Amino acid sequence: MKASNTSRALIIAIALSSGVLAVTGCSVARNQQSVGSYMDDSGITTAVKAKFAEDKTVAATSISVETMKGVVQLSGFAKSQAEKDRAESITRNTKGVMGVRNSIVVRP
């Protein structure tokens, strides 16, 4: 009897959660980033975005956040230099951030 798609998905989920694929040297992106590093970067990105959403001076929807090996790339648009600077400050003060590249463009 063939396993249903749901059963297959469950088997894959169990294999992933048990660490079968999370072996050192396993790459998840074209930049050959390890699974652990990718997960850390995802957490950093999420934390930065959450802090932006909480801050009244930063337009969270106008700023893109991407993280690679602890270095956060900020891009998008800010209404003022103060907003751009605040976004960078929030990012720098987020746990796990190794560096910040601020490519936000000020566009009033």
TIMI-2910 file (N, C-alpha, C, CB; in pm, 1 decimal, decimal comma, always signed):
<rs>
+----------+----------+----------+----------+----------+----------+----------+----------+----------+----------+----------+----------+------+
!      n_x !      n_y !      n_z !     ca_x !     ca_y !     ca_z !      c_x !      c_y !      c_z !     cb_x !     cb_y !     cb_z ! resn !
+----------+----------+----------+----------+----------+----------+----------+----------+----------+----------+----------+----------+------+
!    +83,5 !   -118,7 !     +0,0 !     +0,0 !     +0,0 !     +0,0 !    +88,2 !   +125,3 !     +0,0 !    -95,1 !     -0,3 !   +122,0 !  Met !
!    +57,6 !   +221,7 !    -85,3 !   +136,7 !   +344,4 !    -95,4 !   +106,2 !   +438,7 !    +21,4 !   +109,1 !   +415,0 !   -229,5 !  Lys !
!   +211,9 !   +505,7 !    +68,6 !   +193,5 !   +604,4 !   +174,5 !   +132,0 !   +730,3 !   +114,9 !   +328,2 !   +636,8 !   +245,0 !  Ala !
!    +42,2 !   +791,4 !   +186,7 !    -20,8 !   +914,2 !   +138,0 !    +78,7 !  +1029,9 !   +145,0 !   -148,3 !   +947,1 !   +220,3 !  Ser !
!    +44,7 !  +1138,6 !    +78,7 !   +131,3 !  +1257,5 !    +81,1 !   +149,2 !  +1308,3 !   +223,2 !    +73,2 !  +1369,0 !     -7,5 !  Asn !
!    +44,9 !  +1297,9 !   +304,6 !    +54,3 !  +1342,5 !   +443,3 !   +154,9 !  +1258,4 !   +519,6 !    -82,6 !  +1336,3 !   +511,6 !  Thr !
!   +151,8 !  +1127,7 !   +497,2 !   +246,1 !  +1038,2 !   +564,4 !   +389,1 !  +1068,9 !   +522,1 !   +212,4 !   +891,5 !   +533,9 !  Ser !
!   +408,2 !  +1093,6 !   +395,1 !   +542,7 !  +1127,7 !   +346,3 !   +591,9 !  +1256,9 !   +409,7 !   +543,2 !  +1140,9 !   +192,8 !  Arg !
!   +504,2 !  +1357,0 !   +416,3 !   +541,3 !  +1485,0 !   +476,3 !   +577,7 !  +1466,3 !   +623,2 !   +426,6 !  +1586,9 !   +462,2 !  Ala !
!   +503,3 !  +1381,2 !   +692,7 !   +531,2 !  +1354,8 !   +833,2 !   +666,7 !  +1286,8 !   +849,7 !   +420,6 !  +1268,4 !   +894,3 !  Leu !
!   +696,9 !  +1191,7 !   +765,9 !   +825,6 !  +1121,8 !   +771,5 !   +940,8 !  +1219,0 !   +747,6 !   +829,9 !  +1007,7 !   +667,7 !  Ile !
!   +925,5 !  +1306,5 !   +650,8 !  +1029,4 !  +1406,2 !   +621,0 !  +1047,0 !  +1500,5 !   +739,3 !   +993,8 !  +1486,5 !   +493,1 !  Ile !
!   +934,6 !  +1545,9 !   +797,4 !   +942,2 !  +1636,9 !   +912,7 !  +1014,0 !  +1571,5 !  +1029,9 !   +801,6 !  +1680,9 !   +955,8 !  Ala !
!   +985,4 !  +1444,7 !  +1054,8 !  +1052,1 !  +1373,5 !  +1164,1 !  +1201,5 !  +1360,1 !  +1136,6 !   +989,4 !  +1234,4 !  +1184,2 !  Ile !
!  +1236,0 !  +1328,3 !  +1013,1 !  +1377,4 !  +1314,9 !   +976,8 !  +1451,4 !  +1446,7 !   +995,5 !  +1391,4 !  +1267,1 !   +831,7 !  Ala !
!  +1389,3 !  +1556,2 !   +955,2 !  +1453,5 !  +1687,3 !   +969,6 !  +1467,6 !  +1725,7 !  +1116,0 !  +1373,7 !  +1794,6 !   +895,1 !  Leu !
!  +1362,7 !  +1701,8 !  +1194,4 !  +1368,7 !  +1742,6 !  +1334,6 !  +1463,4 !  +1656,6 !  +1415,6 !  +1231,4 !  +1737,9 !  +1396,0 !  Ser !
!  +1490,3 !  +1536,2 !  +1370,0 !  +1583,2 !  +1450,2 !  +1443,6 !  +1728,4 !  +1481,8 !  +1411,6 !  +1555,0 !  +1304,6 !  +1412,9 !  Ser !
!  +1750,3 !  +1573,2 !  +1319,4 !  +1886,4 !  +1615,8 !  +1289,6 !  +1955,4 !  +1534,2 !  +1183,2 !  +1966,9 !  +1611,6 !  +1412,0 !  Gly !
!  +1882,1 !  +1448,7 !  +1114,1 !  +1943,7 !  +1365,6 !  +1010,9 !  +2009,5 !  +1451,1 !   +904,3 !  +1839,9 !  +1273,4 !   +947,4 !  Val !
!  +1945,2 !  +1561,4 !   +868,3 !  +2000,6 !  +1646,8 !   +763,4 !  +2082,9 !  +1762,4 !   +818,2 !  +1889,7 !  +1700,9 !   +677,9 !  Leu !
!  +2081,6 !  +1780,5 !   +949,7 !  +2152,9 !  +1891,8 !  +1011,1 !  +2295,2 !  +1852,5 !  +1048,0 !  +2078,4 !  +1940,7 !  +1134,8 !  Ala !
!  +2367,5 !  +1802,0 !   +954,3 !  +2504,1 !  +1757,8 !   +974,1 !  +2597,8 !  +1872,1 !   +937,9 !  +2535,0 !  +1631,4 !   +889,6 !  Val !
!  +2705,2 !  +1887,5 !  +1011,0 !  +2802,3 !  +1990,9 !   +979,1 !  +2847,7 !  +1973,2 !   +834,7 !  +2923,3 !  +1986,0 !  +1076,4 !  Thr !
!  +2849,8 !  +2082,5 !   +763,0 !  +2889,0 !  +2076,5 !   +623,1 !  +2770,4 !  +2067,4 !   +529,8 !  +2979,4 !  +1960,0 !   +600,4 !  Gly !
!  +2651,9 !  +2043,8 !   +582,1 !  +2532,4 !  +2038,9 !   +498,5 !  +2498,8 !  +2182,1 !   +458,5 !  +2411,7 !  +1970,2 !   +573,2 !  Cys !
!  +2479,2 !  +2207,9 !   +331,6 !  +2451,3 !  +2344,6 !   +290,5 !  +2305,0 !  +2361,0 !   +257,1 !  +2537,2 !  +2383,7 !   +171,4 !  Ser !
!  +2251,7 !  +2478,4 !   +288,0 !  +2110,6 !  +2505,0 !   +263,3 !  +2089,6 !  +2618,5 !   +164,8 !  +2040,9 !  +2536,8 !   +392,7 !  Val !
!  +2193,8 !  +2684,6 !   +125,9 !  +2180,8 !  +2797,8 !    +34,6 !  +2297,3 !  +2796,8 !    -63,7 !  +2175,9 !  +2932,2 !   +112,6 !  Ala !
!  +2281,2 !  +2873,6 !   -167,9 !  +2385,7 !  +2875,9 !   -269,4 !  +2518,2 !  +2928,5 !   -215,9 !  +2341,5 !  +2959,8 !   -386,2 !  Arg !
!  +2513,7 !  +2998,8 !   -103,0 !  +2635,9 !  +3051,7 !    -43,1 !  +2701,2 !  +2953,1 !    +52,5 !  +2606,2 !  +3180,4 !    +29,6 !  Asn !
!  +2657,4 !  +2827,3 !    +50,1 !  +2715,9 !  +2720,5 !   +130,7 !  +2712,0 !  +2752,8 !   +279,5 !  +2859,1 !  +2695,0 !    +87,4 !  Gln !
!  +2600,7 !  +2800,8 !   +326,6 !  +2582,2 !  +2831,0 !   +467,5 !  +2532,2 !  +2705,4 !   +537,5 !  +2483,3 !  +2949,6 !   +487,3 !  Gln !
!  +2584,1 !  +2676,4 !   +656,1 !  +2541,3 !  +2557,0 !   +728,8 !  +2399,4 !  +2575,4 !   +780,8 !  +2637,7 !  +2526,4 !   +845,4 !  Ser !
!  +2334,2 !  +2465,6 !   +812,6 !  +2197,6 !  +2470,3 !   +864,0 !  +2192,7 !  +2551,4 !   +993,0 !  +2143,5 !  +2328,1 !   +887,9 !  Val !
!  +2287,5 !  +2528,0 !  +1083,5 !  +2290,4 !  +2601,8 !  +1209,7 !  +2306,8 !  +2750,3 !  +1189,4 !  +2401,3 !  +2551,0 !  +1297,0 !  Gly !
!  +2396,0 !  +2787,8 !  +1100,0 !  +2418,5 !  +2928,7 !  +1070,1 !  +2294,7 !  +2991,4 !  +1009,0 !  +2537,3 !  +2945,2 !   +976,3 !  Ser !
!  +2228,3 !  +2916,9 !   +920,2 !  +2106,1 !  +2965,6 !   +856,8 !  +1998,3 !  +2989,3 !   +961,7 !  +2056,4 !  +2866,0 !   +750,4 !  Tyr !
!  +1984,5 !  +2897,6 !  +1055,6 !  +1884,0 !  +2912,2 !  +1160,2 !  +1915,4 !  +3032,1 !  +1249,1 !  +1875,6 !  +2784,4 !  +1244,5 !  Met !
!  +2043,0 !  +3052,0 !  +1284,2 !  +2082,1 !  +3168,1 !  +1363,5 !  +2049,1 !  +3297,1 !  +1288,4 !  +2232,5 !  +3162,4 !  +1397,5 !  Asp !
!  +2080,7 !  +3300,5 !  +1160,2 !  +2053,7 !  +3419,2 !  +1079,1 !  +1903,8 !  +3447,2 !  +1069,8 !  +2112,6 !  +3402,0 !   +938,7 !  Asp !
!  +1824,1 !  +3343,3 !  +1057,9 !  +1678,5 !  +3361,2 !  +1053,2 !  +1628,0 !  +3421,4 !  +1183,2 !  +1608,0 !  +3227,1 !  +1026,1 !  Ser !
!  +1685,2 !  +3376,9 !  +1294,9 !  +1647,2 !  +3431,0 !  +1425,5 !  +1684,8 !  +3577,3 !  +1439,4 !  +1712,2 !  +3350,9 !  +1536,4 !  Gly !
!  +1802,0 !  +3612,9 !  +1389,8 !  +1846,3 !  +3752,7 !  +1393,9 !  +1752,3 !  +3839,0 !  +1310,2 !  +1992,6 !  +3766,2 !  +1342,8 !  Ile !
!  +1722,2 !  +3795,2 !  +1189,0 !  +1632,4 !  +3870,6 !  +1100,3 !  +1497,6 !  +3891,5 !  +1167,2 !  +1614,1 !  +3797,4 !   +965,4 !  Thr !
!  +1443,7 !  +3785,7 !  +1225,7 !  +1313,6 !  +3794,7 !  +1292,6 !  +1319,2 !  +3891,4 !  +1410,1 !  +1268,2 !  +3656,2 !  +1340,8 !  Thr !
!  +1425,2 !  +3885,0 !  +1488,7 !  +1439,6 !  +3973,9 !  +1604,6 !  +1448,2 !  +4120,0 !  +1562,1 !  +1563,7 !  +3936,0 !  +1685,6 !  Ala !
!  +1525,7 !  +4147,6 !  +1457,0 !  +1539,3 !  +4285,8 !  +1408,8 !  +1404,7 !  +4337,7 !  +1358,7 !  +1645,6 !  +4294,5 !  +1296,0 !  Val !
!  +1335,6 !  +4257,1 !  +1279,7 !  +1204,7 !  +4298,3 !  +1227,8 !  +1105,4 !  +4324,0 !  +1340,9 !  +1149,0 !  +4191,5 !  +1133,0 !  Lys !
!  +1107,7 !  +4239,6 !  +1443,8 !  +1017,9 !  +4258,0 !  +1558,3 !  +1048,1 !  +4388,7 !  +1631,0 !  +1029,9 !  +4139,5 !  +1655,5 !  Ala !
!  +1177,8 !  +4418,5 !  +1646,9 !  +1216,0 !  +4544,2 !  +1712,6 !  +1174,2 !  +4664,7 !  +1628,3 !  +1368,2 !  +4547,6 !  +1737,9 !  Lys !
!  +1185,5 !  +4653,3 !  +1496,0 !  +1140,4 !  +4761,5 !  +1408,2 !   +990,8 !  +4784,0 !  +1426,6 !  +1172,5 !  +4729,6 !  +1260,0 !  Phe !
!   +914,9 !  +4676,2 !  +1433,0 !   +769,3 !  +4686,2 !  +1446,7 !   +728,8 !  +4752,1 !  +1578,6 !   +706,0 !  +4547,6 !  +1436,8 !  Ala !
!   +808,2 !  +4730,2 !  +1683,1 !   +780,3 !  +4789,1 !  +1814,6 !   +819,5 !  +4936,2 !  +1823,1 !   +853,0 !  +4711,6 !  +1922,0 !  Glu !
!   +912,5 !  +4977,3 !  +1740,2 !   +965,1 !  +5114,3 !  +1746,2 !   +878,0 !  +5208,1 !  +1662,9 !  +1111,8 !  +5118,8 !  +1696,4 !  Asp !
!   +834,5 !  +5316,9 !  +1724,7 !   +744,8 !  +5410,6 !  +1656,3 !   +814,8 !  +5498,6 !  +1553,4 !   +677,2 !  +5498,0 !  +1757,2 !  Lys !
!   +949,0 !  +5504,4 !  +1557,4 !  +1021,1 !  +5592,2 !  +1465,1 !  +1067,4 !  +5521,1 !  +1338,7 !  +1139,9 !  +5652,4 !  +1534,6 !  Thr !
!  +1056,2 !  +5387,4 !  +1336,4 !  +1102,0 !  +5310,6 !  +1220,7 !   +982,4 !  +5248,7 !  +1148,5 !  +1202,1 !  +5200,5 !  +1264,0 !  Val !
!   +973,6 !  +5274,8 !  +1018,1 !   +867,1 !  +5216,5 !   +935,8 !   +909,5 !  +5075,0 !   +895,7 !   +837,9 !  +5305,0 !   +808,6 !  Ala !
!   +867,9 !  +4978,4 !   +974,9 !   +912,5 !  +4839,5 !   +956,0 !   +879,3 !  +4784,9 !   +818,2 !   +850,4 !  +4750,5 !  +1060,8 !  Ala !
!   +769,9 !  +4828,9 !   +759,0 !   +729,8 !  +4775,9 !   +628,5 !   +810,7 !  +4834,9 !   +513,2 !   +582,9 !  +4802,3 !   +605,5 !  Thr !
!   +883,7 !  +4941,0 !   +539,0 !   +961,8 !  +5006,4 !   +433,1 !  +1108,3 !  +4964,2 !   +430,7 !   +953,9 !  +5155,6 !   +449,3 !  Ser !
!  +1147,9 !  +4886,0 !   +530,0 !  +1288,8 !  +4847,1 !   +541,2 !  +1301,0 !  +4694,8 !   +533,8 !  +1350,5 !  +4900,3 !   +673,8 !  Ile !
!  +1386,0 !  +4649,7 !   +444,6 !  +1411,6 !  +4507,1 !   +427,2 !  +1531,2 !  +4467,0 !   +512,9 !  +1436,8 !  +4472,7 !   +277,6 !  Ser !
!  +1521,8 !  +4348,6 !   +573,3 !  +1628,0 !  +4297,9 !   +660,0 !  +1669,3 !  +4159,8 !   +609,5 !  +1581,3 !  +4291,6 !   +809,9 !  Val !
!  +1797,6 !  +4143,6 !   +579,3 !  +1851,5 !  +4014,0 !   +539,3 !  +1978,2 !  +3989,7 !   +619,7 !  +1880,0 !  +4008,3 !   +385,1 !  Glu !
!  +1997,8 !  +3865,1 !   +661,8 !  +2113,9 !  +3831,9 !   +744,1 !  +2191,1 !  +3716,0 !   +683,2 !  +2070,7 !  +3797,5 !   +887,4 !  Thr !
!  +2323,1 !  +3730,7 !   +680,0 !  +2410,2 !  +3624,3 !   +629,9 !  +2531,8 !  +3617,0 !   +719,6 !  +2451,5 !  +3648,8 !   +481,3 !  Met !
!  +2546,4 !  +3505,4 !   +788,8 !  +2659,3 !  +3482,0 !   +879,4 !  +2673,5 !  +3593,2 !   +982,8 !  +2788,6 !  +3469,2 !   +799,8 !  Lys !
!  +2560,0 !  +3638,3 !  +1036,8 !  +2558,9 !  +3738,7 !  +1142,1 !  +2566,9 !  +3882,6 !  +1094,7 !  +2670,0 !  +3713,3 !  +1233,1 !  Gly !
!  +2588,9 !  +3903,9 !   +966,4 !  +2594,9 !  +4039,6 !   +912,1 !  +2458,0 !  +4073,8 !   +853,2 !  +2708,2 !  +4052,8 !   +803,7 !  Val !
!  +2400,6 !  +4182,5 !   +900,7 !  +2266,5 !  +4222,6 !   +860,2 !  +2273,6 !  +4330,2 !   +752,7 !  +2186,2 !  +4272,9 !   +981,0 !  Val !
!  +2201,2 !  +4306,8 !   +644,3 !  +2190,4 !  +4402,4 !   +534,2 !  +2054,7 !  +4471,3 !   +546,1 !  +2206,7 !  +4331,7 !   +393,9 !  Gln !
!  +2057,2 !  +4603,8 !   +563,2 !  +1935,1 !  +4682,5 !   +566,9 !  +1920,0 !  +4754,5 !   +433,7 !  +1936,5 !  +4783,4 !   +685,3 !  Leu !
!  +1800,6 !  +4749,5 !   +376,6 !  +1774,9 !  +4821,3 !   +252,2 !  +1630,6 !  +4868,7 !   +253,1 !  +1803,5 !  +4731,7 !   +128,0 !  Ser !
!  +1599,3 !  +4955,7 !   +160,7 !  +1465,3 !  +5011,6 !   +154,4 !  +1471,8 !  +5161,9 !   +168,9 !  +1375,4 !  +4951,0 !   +262,5 !  Gly !
!  +1361,8 !  +5218,0 !   +220,6 !  +1352,7 !  +5363,2 !   +227,5 !  +1315,4 !  +5411,6 !   +366,9 !  +1251,6 !  +5413,6 !   +127,0 !  Phe !
!  +1374,6 !  +5525,7 !   +405,4 !  +1343,0 !  +5592,3 !   +531,2 !  +1298,0 !  +5734,0 !   +498,9 !  +1465,9 !  +5592,6 !   +628,7 !  Ala !
!  +1216,3 !  +5790,2 !   +586,4 !  +1166,1 !  +5926,4 !   +564,9 !  +1264,1 !  +6032,7 !   +612,1 !  +1033,9 !  +5944,7 !   +636,0 !  Lys !
!  +1364,3 !  +5990,9 !   +692,3 !  +1462,1 !  +6087,6 !   +742,3 !  +1593,4 !  +6016,4 !   +777,1 !  +1406,4 !  +6162,5 !   +866,5 !  Ser !
!  +1697,9 !  +6095,6 !   +792,4 !  +1826,4 !  +6039,7 !   +834,7 !  +1814,2 !  +5981,0 !   +974,8 !  +1937,2 !  +6147,6 !   +830,9 !  Gln !
!  +1731,9 !  +6044,7 !  +1058,7 !  +1711,8 !  +5995,8 !  +1195,4 !  +1650,1 !  +5855,6 !  +1194,5 !  +1621,8 !  +6093,0 !  +1274,7 !  Ala !
!  +1555,8 !  +5830,3 !  +1104,6 !  +1494,5 !  +5698,2 !  +1094,6 !  +1597,7 !  +5595,5 !  +1047,2 !  +1373,3 !  +5701,6 !   +998,4 !  Glu !
!  +1677,9 !  +5633,0 !   +949,4 !  +1783,5 !  +5544,1 !   +898,4 !  +1881,4 !  +5509,5 !  +1010,2 !  +1858,6 !  +5610,2 !   +779,6 !  Lys !
!  +1923,7 !  +5611,4 !  +1085,0 !  +2018,3 !  +5591,4 !  +1194,5 !  +1957,7 !  +5505,0 !  +1304,8 !  +2062,5 !  +5726,1 !  +1251,7 !  Asp !
!  +1829,7 !  +5526,8 !  +1334,9 !  +1761,7 !  +5449,0 !  +1439,3 !  +1752,2 !  +5302,0 !  +1398,4 !  +1620,2 !  +5506,3 !  +1466,7 !  Arg !
!  +1721,8 !  +5275,4 !  +1272,1 !  +1714,5 !  +5137,3 !  +1223,6 !  +1849,5 !  +5067,7 !  +1239,8 !  +1670,1 !  +5134,1 !  +1075,7 !  Ala !
!  +1956,1 !  +5138,8 !  +1208,1 !  +2090,1 !  +5081,6 !  +1223,1 !  +2123,0 !  +5056,6 !  +1370,3 !  +2195,2 !  +5174,5 !  +1160,6 !  Glu !
!  +2087,1 !  +5150,4 !  +1455,8 !  +2113,0 !  +5136,4 !  +1599,1 !  +2038,4 !  +5016,3 !  +1657,7 !  +2072,6 !  +5264,5 !  +1673,0 !  Ser !
!  +1912,7 !  +5003,3 !  +1622,3 !  +1833,5 !  +4888,6 !  +1668,8 !  +1899,6 !  +4758,9 !  +1624,8 !  +1688,2 !  +4895,9 !  +1615,0 !  Ile !
!  +1941,4 !  +4755,2 !  +1499,8 !  +2002,6 !  +4634,7 !  +1444,1 !  +2132,5 !  +4601,6 !  +1515,8 !  +2028,2 !  +4651,9 !  +1294,4 !  Thr !
!  +2218,9 !  +4700,6 !  +1533,8 !  +2348,1 !  +4678,2 !  +1599,9 !  +2330,3 !  +4625,7 !  +1742,6 !  +2429,6 !  +4808,0 !  +1602,2 !  Arg !
!  +2222,2 !  +4664,6 !  +1808,3 !  +2198,0 !  +4625,0 !  +1946,8 !  +2113,9 !  +4498,0 !  +1958,9 !  +2129,9 !  +4737,3 !  +2020,3 !  Asn !
!  +2100,9 !  +4423,5 !  +1851,4 !  +2027,2 !  +4297,7 !  +1852,4 !  +2125,3 !  +4183,3 !  +1874,2 !  +1947,5 !  +4278,1 !  +1719,9 !  Thr !
!  +2088,7 !  +4092,9 !  +1962,9 !  +2174,7 !  +3979,2 !  +1997,0 !  +2210,9 !  +3898,1 !  +1872,7 !  +2105,6 !  +3888,9 !  +2100,2 !  Lys !
!  +2338,9 !  +3867,6 !  +1860,0 !  +2387,3 !  +3783,9 !  +1750,2 !  +2437,2 !  +3860,4 !  +1628,9 !  +2279,8 !  +3692,8 !  +1707,6 !  Gly !
!  +2409,4 !  +3990,1 !  +1621,7 !  +2451,7 !  +4069,8 !  +1506,1 !  +2601,7 !  +4094,4 !  +1512,3 !  +2375,2 !  +4204,2 !  +1500,7 !  Val !
!  +2669,9 !  +4054,5 !  +1404,3 !  +2815,2 !  +4071,2 !  +1395,7 !  +2853,4 !  +4200,0 !  +1323,0 !  +2877,7 !  +3951,3 !  +1324,8 !  Met !
!  +2763,2 !  +4248,3 !  +1239,3 !  +2789,9 !  +4369,7 !  +1163,6 !  +2662,4 !  +4415,4 !  +1093,4 !  +2903,5 !  +4346,8 !  +1061,4 !  Gly !
!  +2663,4 !  +4539,9 !  +1047,4 !  +2547,2 !  +4596,0 !   +978,3 !  +2593,4 !  +4667,7 !   +852,6 !  +2468,6 !  +4692,7 !  +1070,5 !  Val !
!  +2524,0 !  +4639,5 !   +743,3 !  +2543,3 !  +4714,9 !   +617,8 !  +2415,0 !  +4792,1 !   +595,7 !  +2576,9 !  +4619,6 !   +493,4 !  Arg !
!  +2423,1 !  +4921,0 !   +610,7 !  +2304,1 !  +5005,5 !   +602,0 !  +2294,4 !  +5069,1 !   +464,1 !  +2306,5 !  +5114,3 !   +711,0 !  Asn !
!  +2209,2 !  +5011,1 !   +380,4 !  +2187,6 !  +5064,1 !   +244,6 !  +2051,5 !  +5131,8 !   +232,9 !  +2199,0 !  +4951,4 !   +140,3 !  Ser !
!  +1996,3 !  +5174,1 !   +344,4 !  +1866,8 !  +5242,4 !   +343,4 !  +1884,2 !  +5377,3 !   +275,4 !  +1809,9 !  +5259,6 !   +488,4 !  Ile !
!  +1792,3 !  +5410,9 !   +188,9 !  +1794,3 !  +5538,5 !   +118,4 !  +1694,3 !  +5632,7 !   +184,2 !  +1761,7 !  +5519,6 !    -32,7 !  Val !
!  +1738,6 !  +5754,0 !   +216,0 !  +1649,4 !  +5853,8 !   +274,8 !  +1571,3 !  +5919,6 !   +162,1 !  +1728,9 !  +5960,2 !   +357,8 !  Val !
!  +1440,7 !  +5908,4 !   +171,7 !  +1352,0 !  +5964,5 !    +69,7 !  +1230,3 !  +6025,5 !   +138,7 !  +1308,6 !  +5855,4 !    -33,7 !  Arg !
!  +1237,8 !  +6156,1 !   +167,1 !  +1128,7 !  +6223,1 !   +242,6 !   +995,9 !  +6219,4 !   +169,5 !  +1165,5 !  +6368,0 !   +270,7 !  Pro !
+----------+----------+----------+----------+----------+----------+----------+----------+----------+----------+----------+----------+------+
</rs>
